[in-house]
Amino acid sequence: MDGKISFYEVKKKPDLYKVPVTTMQNWCTAVPAHGNKPKWLVERDVKRRTSLPKSGGTTGGSTVLGEAVEKKLMTEMADAACARCPYMFDEICDIMRDTAIELELVIPKTGTPYNKLTDVTALAAGFIRRCAQAGVHFLEKRGRKLGLQRLVNQNYSALKAYAAKVNPELRAFQKKHGIKILVKDVGNWDETGVDLCAFATTGLYLIMEHFGNLVVVPFEASPHITIIVGYVNGKRLFILVIIKGTEGKAPSAFHAQLLDEDDGIFLGQTPTGWVNNELKVAYFKINAEAGHFGSKPTVINVDGHGTNRNNDELTDLAEQHNVLLVIPPSHTSAAVDGMGTQQCDRPAHQGGPIACLKRRFRELLKKQFFAAVRSRKMQGKVSMAEVLKMLAVAWEESFKPELMERLNRDVGYYNDEEGILQWDITRILPPRFDSAAGAPAAAATATATLVPQASAPAAAAEHDAALAGAPVPAAPAPTVGDGAPGPSSAAGPIPTPGAALSLAPAPVRINFGGRAAVQESQGKQLAAIAQARADVDRIFALNRVLHEHNQPAVPRPTEPIYRDAATLGHTREGVVVGSAEHRAARKARATRKDDAAAKKSASVNRFWTNHRTSVRTAESALVEHGGDLSKLKVSELKALIISRTGGMPKSKNNFNGAMVDEARAVIQSVAKTIIPPTPPRAVPSEAAPAEEDVEMAAVEEAITCSFCGEESVPTCDERGNTFCSACDVRMEH
């Protein structure tokens, strides 16, 4: 071997080279030694190593870097964590290794100097434990995004300055109306987006080992859906759902076909799917019409969104309904270090309405969508009507009115000694934020985010043992800087993944020499049958449970989404729709359908009224001429075709016998006329009939038909034409 090898080969052939690729990368950067042989070749073949050397620890209770260095590093880590720029564990290892090299320290266990290849994982783990003993606990957790602008704006001094401005306005508002508003009566609304794919990355799923962790979601790119939620006086407000659509127009009311009257869900649309001034005004109006605003003076806390701050119509409406809109500084909504100013943005464990709503909605959506995927009829689709219904169910089930007063207090509202409602969130902030710059003070009392992790070789050894089916040995206690034992882990035997489980019963040997053996055999067979039947019953029970579990959270919509102009005309405030609009649109559509059916029926009746006499005449002529079509007139041929088809003839005339041929083909396919019976004469009203009606009825009782000679009671159509009841020929009188 000449020492030339690629990292790709090391990674793909670990059994051949027996060295982890990360260790190989570090060895390859070292200076060649031992006759200019590559470092990795010397480490593997000469020193028989497959991992980096451990640094070891010191004896006598001292530390490798010294107490002063560790205290400095601890305070630096605490300051960085409080400033939202925490270190990672690997970074701490690099810092400690480089510091040991800079100080020219030696590894106590081996006596060799520290170098770039020294593994200091155990040394860093001991340092983290000593930080905990000193009262500074670092926990390794996944980070959360925090915008820089929010970090800059959300500070103690800015919130204190805002309190000095808003409190006089709150006092003046209450003095104007002669009331004292309680903390529990303060309201809040806020906008948020709804991600239909969020349930895939939240919660834990029972996924088979080595089969991946993919979870199917409705759309690869979730459609943009915005909702406005809120509460006031401890009661939840209606929800406005906003989707993408034409600006200034309402979506189809049939999206609301699953909603009930008291669901309080309305749907609007904008070109971007975000809320605009028009929809924010509509949101205020529908809640005002429901009595949520206007009954008494109210304070509502809202964020600095443009539809709240730069909306003159909303401001006028709020003033008309005795509502004071309080808008804290921008970028202070999120509950960061207790400084969040929006109740709806609070986390779920504190009862934040948005977080609780989304958590319940994700559960319902997962159930609804998985039911759609597992069902062939539903074809893996979830309609907007179902989304609206699930939001209604989630809002009703997740809202906790008993926590609203606490939320109002958590964002800074309180009643002073006089009972006047005031706001000052700095009253409840931790002492370490009470500074001009809003920076943390004592780092020794802070809690940052960092904990050690197991070394790669140890993790690899445990993984190999697990795959081999052998018990995983307890990890030896590592030697740390102060000589204290590190954490150890032990596990029991792990079954081999993929091993087959035999379900076949052991063979039963039967001695047929005696009756007892036969009875024993029969008993065992009956017991086996009973056990099998019980297993089948359990399977059926499981199937029933699965069937119930896989049912959708809300029913499927049964009506299509109509988008005609008449349907879209039923709206609330011109731009939103709800359950009432859906019922009005459905009633209007049913009325239009009935009107269209009545119009068509009247048209058919007029058609037959116009052609009934000619049809009867043509049918009589056909019988009179013995079925010879050539002896019929063109008008009779036309009427005959109408009699058998219910429509006008295709031929315009009888040129070259065209209409005769058409009539002959019609007669061969339709044996008799399809003309409906003559409609009966209209029954007179309950009121006393007029004299002329009585005279006409008396005359009609004794009319003799001039065509057939029969005397009968005639019938009459809508136009007043009289027909013989025997031959349906029009009669003159």
Secondary structure, DSSP 8 states (H G I E B T S, - for coil): --S---HHHHHH-HHHH-S-HHHHHHHHTS--BTTTB-HHHIIIIIS--SS--B----STT--SS-HHHHHHHHHHHHHHHHTT----HHHHHHHHHHHHHHTT-B-TTT--B--TT-B-HHHHHHHHHHHHHTT--B---------HHHHHHSSHHHHHHHHHHHHHHHHHHHHHHT----GGG-EEEEEEE--TTGGGSSS-----TTS------S-SS----EEEEEEETTEE--EEEEEE--TTS---GGGGTT--TTS-EEEEEESSSS--HHHHHHHHHHHHHTTSSSSS-EEEE----HHHHS-HHHHHHHHHTTEEEE---TT--S-STT----GGGS-GGGT-HHHHHHHHHHHHHHHHHHHHHH-TTTTT---HHHHHHHHHHHHHHH--GGGHHHHHHHTTEEE-TTS-EEE-GGGGS-GGG-SSS-----GGG--B-------HHHHHHHHHHHHHT---------B-TTS-B-----------TT-------------TTSHHHHHHHHHHHHHHHHHHHHHHHHHHHHHHHHHHHTS-SS----S-----HHHHT--BTTTBB-HHHHHHHHHHHHHHHHHHHHHHHHHHHHHHHHHHHHHHHHHHHHHHTTT-GGGS-HHHHHHHHHHHHSS--S-SS-GGGHHHHHHHHHHHH--S-------------SS---HHHHHHHHHHTTEE-TTT--EE--EE-TT--EE-TTT--EE--
